[in-house]
Amino acid sequence: MNTADSRDVSEVLDRVETWPPSLRITLARRILETVERSYMVEEPLRGVPVEKVVGLLKTASPPPSDEECARIVEEERMRRYT
């Protein structure tokens, strides 16, 4: 901030110090709103959109039964611990 900007800010502060608190708060909110509008950036999308995920793991075969799942888990345990 250069000297001219500092002087402008000081002048504004000197002027608004005499205002009632509610009016100063209103001014502060309006200033913040102008900053928010000028700096609003759309958040980048994270990950993969849901539309692309749907069906990603879908197969033509039916899902395994509970018995098949139990057998697969048991086979993996045996393989891991032998």
C-alpha positions as CSV (number, residue, x, y, z in Angstrom):
1,M,0.0,0.0,0.0
2,N,1.5,3.3,-1.0
3,T,1.4,6.6,1.0
4,A,-1.7,7.9,-0.9
5,D,-3.6,4.7,-0.2
6,S,-2.7,4.8,3.4
7,R,-3.8,8.4,3.6
8,D,-7.2,7.5,2.0
9,V,-7.7,4.6,4.4
10,S,-6.9,6.9,7.4
11,E,-9.3,9.5,6.2
12,V,-12.1,7.0,5.8
13,L,-11.4,5.5,9.2
14,D,-11.4,9.0,10.8
15,R,-14.7,9.7,9.2
16,V,-16.5,6.4,10.1
17,E,-15.3,6.4,13.7
18,T,-18.0,8.9,14.5
19,W,-20.7,6.7,13.0
20,P,-22.9,4.6,15.3
21,P,-21.8,0.9,15.6
22,S,-24.7,-0.4,13.6
23,L,-23.8,1.8,10.6
24,R,-20.1,0.8,10.8
25,I,-21.0,-2.9,10.8
26,T,-23.3,-2.4,7.8
27,L,-20.4,-0.7,6.0
28,A,-18.0,-3.4,6.9
29,R,-20.4,-6.1,5.6
30,R,-20.9,-4.3,2.4
31,I,-17.2,-3.9,1.9
32,L,-16.7,-7.7,2.5
33,E,-19.5,-8.5,0.0
34,T,-17.6,-6.6,-2.7
35,V,-14.5,-8.5,-1.9
36,E,-16.3,-11.8,-1.9
37,R,-17.8,-11.1,-5.3
38,S,-14.5,-10.1,-6.8
39,Y,-12.6,-13.1,-5.5
40,M,-15.3,-15.8,-5.9
41,V,-13.7,-18.7,-7.8
42,E,-15.6,-21.8,-8.7
43,E,-14.2,-24.7,-6.7
44,P,-12.6,-27.3,-9.0
45,L,-14.4,-30.6,-9.1
46,R,-12.8,-33.3,-7.0
47,G,-12.6,-36.9,-8.3
48,V,-14.7,-38.4,-10.9
49,P,-18.3,-37.2,-11.6
50,V,-21.0,-39.6,-10.4
51,E,-22.3,-40.0,-13.9
52,K,-19.0,-41.6,-14.9
53,V,-18.8,-43.7,-11.8
54,V,-22.2,-45.4,-12.2
55,G,-21.7,-48.7,-13.8
56,L,-17.9,-48.6,-13.5
57,L,-17.8,-51.9,-11.7
58,K,-20.9,-53.3,-13.3
59,T,-20.4,-56.7,-14.9
60,A,-22.6,-59.0,-17.0
61,S,-22.5,-61.8,-14.5
62,P,-24.6,-61.8,-11.3
63,P,-23.0,-60.9,-8.0
64,P,-21.6,-63.9,-5.9
65,S,-23.8,-65.5,-3.4
66,D,-23.0,-65.5,0.3
67,E,-21.6,-68.9,0.1
68,E,-19.3,-67.9,-2.8
69,C,-18.2,-64.9,-0.9
70,A,-17.4,-67.0,2.2
71,R,-15.4,-69.4,0.0
72,I,-13.5,-66.6,-1.7
73,V,-12.6,-65.0,1.6
74,E,-11.4,-68.4,3.0
75,E,-9.3,-69.0,-0.1
76,E,-7.7,-65.6,0.3
77,R,-6.9,-66.2,4.0
78,M,-5.4,-69.6,3.2
79,R,-3.3,-68.1,0.4
80,R,-2.1,-65.2,2.6
81,Y,-1.2,-67.2,5.7
82,T,0.4,-70.2,4.0
